[in-house]
Amino acid sequence: MRFLSNHEVIGLRATPDGERITGVSVRARGRMDEISALEADLVLDASGRSSKLTQWLPDLGYTLPAEAMVKADIGYSTRYYRAPAHVMDTFGALVVDELPDEGKSGVGILPIENDTLWVTLFSTGGKYPSIDVDG
Ligand SMILES: Cc1cc2nc3c(=O)[nH]c(=O)nc-3n(C[C@H](O)[C@H](O)[C@H](O)COP(=O)(O)OP(=O)(O)OC[C@H]3O[C@@H](n4cnc5c(N)ncnc54)[C@H](O)[C@@H]3O)c2cc1C
């Protein structure tokens, strides 16, 4: 395996009849003129949500596969609380899972630096947790 750092994939390469993907074109970051070809038996796109595959495949005449989407709608709100030293010394961490059916948020409490507790409410499905003190 070989890692090519500071390079950007700028497109797919295919056989002239478009039957087969043969690799990718790469460019050294910040060097617009230095484009080279990387041949490959298998091209795996791991470029996250900035992926250009939905552009590149139709450009080569391919039909895009149906997209599967998970609608997570995660929300979280965080406050920081000063805690007495004895709490910081003894407290580990606390996580209570959300109760989505009841529309209740979960909570995570974790000691961080400077005698501070990090308290985060979280929930999924678009029922965002409260951002006021009482909540
Ligand atoms: C603010 C924020 C907070 C988050 N918090 C959490 C969390 O607490 N817990 C959690 O589980 N998830 C969290 N996530 C989500 C998590 O970061 C992503 O789901 C995860 O990183 C996706 O991984 P990935 O490998 O698919 O893509 P990425 O991590 O996005 O990796 C893609 C890589 O490909 C590179 N790349 C892109 N295009 C090209 C190209 N053309 N050529 C070469 N390289 C390229 C990018 O530079 C990047 O390094 C958070 C996301 C954000 C934005």
The ligand as an ORCA input file, in Angstrom:
! r2SCAN-3c Opt
* xyz 0 1
  C     -18.694     19.579     13.840
  C     -18.823     18.070     13.725
  C     -18.901     17.301     14.869
  C     -19.014     15.920     14.784
  N     -19.077     15.200     15.949
  C     -19.157     13.868     15.898
  C     -19.207     13.096     17.086
  O     -19.133     13.608     18.203
  N     -19.312     11.744     16.969
  C     -19.375     11.130     15.755
  O     -19.465      9.897     15.708
  N     -19.333     11.847     14.609
  C     -19.234     13.185     14.659
  N     -19.216     13.911     13.494
  C     -19.376     13.210     12.218
  C     -18.074     12.571     11.772
  O     -17.039     13.536     11.801
  C     -18.272     12.071     10.333
  O     -19.424     11.268     10.259
  C     -17.067     11.225      9.907
  O     -15.895     11.975     10.024
  C     -17.246     10.777      8.461
  O     -16.110      9.994      8.132
  P     -15.649      9.768      6.651
  O     -14.393      8.976      6.714
  O     -16.796      9.242      5.848
  O     -15.366     11.228      6.048
  P     -14.348     12.346      6.528
  O     -13.963     12.213      7.952
  O     -14.975     13.640      6.073
  O     -13.043     12.053      5.674
  C     -12.970     12.327      4.298
  C     -11.523     12.655      3.969
  O     -11.380     12.688      2.555
  C     -10.618     13.825      2.200
  N     -11.039     14.239      0.850
  C     -12.228     14.782      0.456
  N     -12.249     15.002     -0.862
  C     -11.043     14.574     -1.320
  C     -10.447     14.550     -2.618
  N     -11.108     14.978     -3.714
  N      -9.189     14.062     -2.736
  C      -8.512     13.609     -1.642
  N      -9.021     13.601     -0.395
  C     -10.257     14.090     -0.245
  C     -10.943     14.888      3.236
  O      -9.871     15.838      3.300
  C     -11.052     14.028      4.488
  O      -9.807     13.856      5.104
  C     -19.071     15.278     13.533
  C     -18.994     16.079     12.366
  C     -18.868     17.445     12.454
  C     -18.772     18.259     11.177
*
